[in-house]
Amino acid sequence: MLTIYGCYRSRATRPLWLLKETGTPFRHIPVIQAYRLADPVAADAPLNTASEAFLAINPQGQIPVMDDDGFLLTESMAITLYLARRYGGDLGALDGMEDSLSLQWALFAATSIEAPALVISYAYAQNRATTPEGAAEIAKAAEQLRRPLARLDGFLANRTWLVGNRFTATDICVAECVRYASAHSALMAEFPNLSDWLARCQARPRFKAMWEARLAEPA
Ligand SMILES: N[C@@H](CCC(=O)N[C@@H](CS)C(=O)NCC(=O)O)C(=O)O
């Protein structure tokens, strides 16, 4: 039995989108972040990242976690790339070179894009984009992002997808990081190839299905 722990309003979007693409049956346990609850250890609290039952699965107390017949994996991108190789056919790497390129782009997104992009995402989501502090945070994050986003933009100038000339799990991993910056439309406009690629990723019916499931969850 394949199980994914983690609600849609989290980095679990990555494996959950991938599983919508593959159509693989799985059990979904929508563990939520403890910080979203007033009292995460209350007897009637929903299963969350501070629940004893979840800490027994991931002592770090973070989602997502995957359990594939007893094979436990954390790290959203590791899970997504694993699921693609195991259940995704050509959504996964088909040889060693593709595997290495997938890792390259996933690590690149996780280390060069995710953190500053999240700063932008939170500032907009919390309606702070026009406050002096929020605007300063956004400007700093945008500056940190320009070099990696320019690299992606250049790479995508004459390509449709990141690896193997087809949509793969790697596109999911990177798109779900770039999405965090997309509220900053002026920044995205500096990178038209990247913006077009993100739009292609998000035009996929399975992305839209994942997004609907996310919107259906309480904020
Ligand atoms: N690098 C990890 C980050 C996991 C992570 O930070 N998850 C967040 C939700 S998106 C979480 O569980 N936060 C709750 C907490 O840290 O207490 C991954 O990609 O899976």
PDBQT file of the ligand as one rigid body, heavy atoms in Angstrom, charges set to zero:
ROOT
HETATM    1  N1  LIG A 301      12.665  20.078   2.501  1.00  0.00    +0.000 N 
HETATM    2  C1  LIG A 301      11.427  19.511   3.002  1.00  0.00    +0.000 C 
HETATM    3  C2  LIG A 301      10.667  20.596   3.738  1.00  0.00    +0.000 C 
HETATM    4  C3  LIG A 301       9.458  20.035   4.461  1.00  0.00    +0.000 C 
HETATM    5  C4  LIG A 301       8.667  21.138   5.155  1.00  0.00    +0.000 C 
HETATM    6  O1  LIG A 301       9.211  22.182   5.542  1.00  0.00    +0.000 OA
HETATM    7  N2  LIG A 301       7.372  20.915   5.282  1.00  0.00    +0.000 N 
HETATM    8  C5  LIG A 301       6.519  21.889   5.933  1.00  0.00    +0.000 C 
HETATM    9  C6  LIG A 301       5.203  22.004   5.173  1.00  0.00    +0.000 C 
HETATM   10  S1  LIG A 301       5.431  22.602   3.530  1.00  0.00    +0.000 SA
HETATM   11  C7  LIG A 301       6.183  21.400   7.320  1.00  0.00    +0.000 C 
HETATM   12  O2  LIG A 301       5.995  20.227   7.539  1.00  0.00    +0.000 OA
HETATM   13  N3  LIG A 301       6.097  22.339   8.265  1.00  0.00    +0.000 N 
HETATM   14  C8  LIG A 301       5.711  22.043   9.609  1.00  0.00    +0.000 C 
HETATM   15  C9  LIG A 301       6.825  22.237  10.563  1.00  0.00    +0.000 C 
HETATM   16  O3  LIG A 301       7.979  22.435  10.135  1.00  0.00    +0.000 OA
HETATM   17  O4  LIG A 301       6.536  22.193  11.747  1.00  0.00    +0.000 OA
HETATM   18  C10 LIG A 301      10.624  18.934   1.830  1.00  0.00    +0.000 C 
HETATM   19  O5  LIG A 301      10.763  19.431   0.705  1.00  0.00    +0.000 OA
HETATM   20  O6  LIG A 301       9.867  17.975   2.039  1.00  0.00    +0.000 OA
ENDROOT
TORSDOF 0
